[in-house]
């Protein structure tokens, strides 16, 4: 019984956090940018590790798009603007 009572508050907290940060920056695949450039931007602008940046770049390449950042609307707008300045194709979704 103890395990269930400890798990439920964690699940509720995770759901609250998902609702707070429901805005996402979506990275789209394009034929212009190289993998190293995209990965570098994801590491520098989105604060991703090299491994995570590679995963996101590959997902965008193979699936056509990938979530590269999740946060408040203001944070996502800032991140999207910086990525667009680097000539990456992005949008904001909520």
C-alpha positions in Angstrom: 0.0 0.0 0.0 2.9 2.3 0.7 4.2 2.0 -2.9 0.8 3.1 -4.4 0.4 6.1 -2.1 4.0 7.2 -3.0 3.4 6.7 -6.7 0.1 8.6 -7.0 1.5 12.0 -5.8 4.4 11.6 -8.3 1.9 11.0 -11.2 -0.2 14.0 -10.2 2.9 16.2 -10.0 4.1 15.0 -13.4 0.6 15.8 -14.9 0.7 19.3 -13.4 4.1 19.9 -14.9 3.0 18.8 -18.3 0.1 21.3 -18.1 2.3 24.1 -17.1 4.7 23.5 -20.0 2.3 22.6 -22.7 3.9 24.8 -25.3 6.4 23.2 -27.6 8.9 24.3 -30.3 8.7 22.0 -33.3 11.7 21.6 -35.6 11.0 20.7 -39.2 13.2 18.8 -41.6 14.6 20.8 -44.5 17.1 20.2 -47.3 19.3 23.1 -46.5 20.8 22.6 -43.0 23.4 20.0 -42.2 23.2 17.7 -39.2 26.2 19.3 -37.5 24.6 22.7 -37.8 21.2 21.5 -36.5 22.8 19.6 -33.6 25.0 22.6 -32.7 21.9 24.9 -32.6 20.0 22.4 -30.4 22.9 22.1 -28.0 23.5 25.9 -27.8 19.9 27.3 -28.0 17.8 24.4 -26.5 20.4 23.3 -24.0 20.4 19.7 -25.3 23.2 17.2 -24.8 25.0 16.0 -27.9 23.2 12.7 -27.7 19.8 14.3 -27.4 20.6 16.8 -30.1 21.5 13.9 -32.5 18.2 12.1 -31.6 16.1 15.2 -32.3 17.9 15.9 -35.5 17.4 12.3 -36.7 13.7 12.3 -35.7 13.1 15.6 -37.6 15.0 14.1 -40.6 13.1 10.8 -40.6 9.6 11.9 -39.4 9.6 15.3 -40.9 9.4 17.1 -37.5 10.4 16.8 -33.9 9.8 18.5 -30.6 13.0 20.3 -29.7 11.9 22.4 -26.7 9.1 22.5 -24.2 8.4 25.4 -21.8 6.3 28.5 -21.2 5.0 30.5 -24.2 7.6 33.2 -23.6 10.5 30.7 -23.4 9.3 28.9 -26.6 9.0 32.2 -28.5 12.6 33.1 -27.5 13.9 29.7 -28.5 12.0 29.7 -31.8 13.3 33.1 -32.7 16.9 32.1 -32.0 16.5 28.9 -34.0 14.9 30.8 -36.9 17.8 33.3 -36.8 20.0 30.2 -37.4 17.9 29.5 -40.5 16.1 26.4 -39.0 12.5 25.9 -39.8 10.4 25.9 -36.6 7.0 26.6 -35.2 5.3 26.9 -31.8 2.5 24.5 -30.9 0.4 24.4 -27.7 
